[in-house]
Amino acid sequence: MDYIILVVLTTCMTNIEISTFEVKVPNKDLQIDAYLAQPASEGSFGAVIVIQEIFGVNSHIRDVTERIAKQGYVAIAPAFFQRTAPGLDIGYSQEDIQLGFKYYQQTKFDEILSDIQATIAYLKTLPKVKADAIGAIGFCFGGHVAYIAATLSDIKATASFYGGGIATSSFGGDTLTINRTSEIKGTIYAFFGAKDSLIPQEQNEQIEAELKKHNINHRVFRYDAEHGFFCDQRESYNLQAAADAWEHVLELFQNNLK
């Protein structure tokens, strides 16, 4: 297995030393670019799939991947736009939003599901990964994809941040994602902004109602914040909401992946 070692970071306080890599996740005839971060020490660790926004595996997503690894997990961020926009890494300007949305519109349910499954299979080949302790976290587009990932039996814990279209979209599949809620196997935490202008609050309420209806192990967190509140590179970043959400993410993974 070939790794390209990029950097080894030494952190202080509760953070641990990590190593980061650029890797390829095989999915049939497709090689998916991915950013991998893991503890530098020997051991067996839970793993987390970090699922991008519409802006690709950019600096924010790589930062989240590293932050998770520093807490003692193997974290990987695969490029979900590999087929249409390989290497996509953009920011948050209006032009970037329009570009990212163009690629978002080209995504397909079957390909998304296949890429998640390929990433799970890849993680299970890594010597540091506990094969029975895999989770997912995603933001915006990734929050929706994380909800889909939660329906797989391998996914024990999911953090879905302001997932757009869960109640209204299927990425071209035959079933709305919200109607797959009964298939969720593990624990899911959902994070929403009460001031989110992109996702109507009624849809968030529908999601919570479905989670309750099917007795899914879940928690829902709502913040007085806008869409994208977790990303410190966006104007909508909300420090207080992001900090509180992060503590709940750590709680989720600690309780289900350690």
Secondary structure as UniProt FT lines:
FT   STRAND          4..9
FT   TURN            13..14
FT   STRAND          18..27
FT   TURN            28..29
FT   STRAND          30..39
FT   STRAND          45..51
FT   TURN            54..55
FT   HELIX           59..69
FT   TURN            70..72
FT   STRAND          74..78
FT   TURN            80..84
FT   TURN            86..87
FT   HELIX           94..104
FT   TURN            105..106
FT   HELIX           109..125
FT   TURN            127..128
FT   STRAND          129..139
FT   HELIX           141..149
FT   TURN            150..151
FT   TURN            153..154
FT   STRAND          155..161
FT   TURN            164..168
FT   TURN            171..172
FT   HELIX           177..183
FT   STRAND          187..193
FT   TURN            194..195
FT   HELIX           201..213
FT   TURN            214..215
FT   STRAND          218..223
FT   TURN            227..230
FT   TURN            232..233
FT   TURN            235..236
FT   HELIX           239..257
//
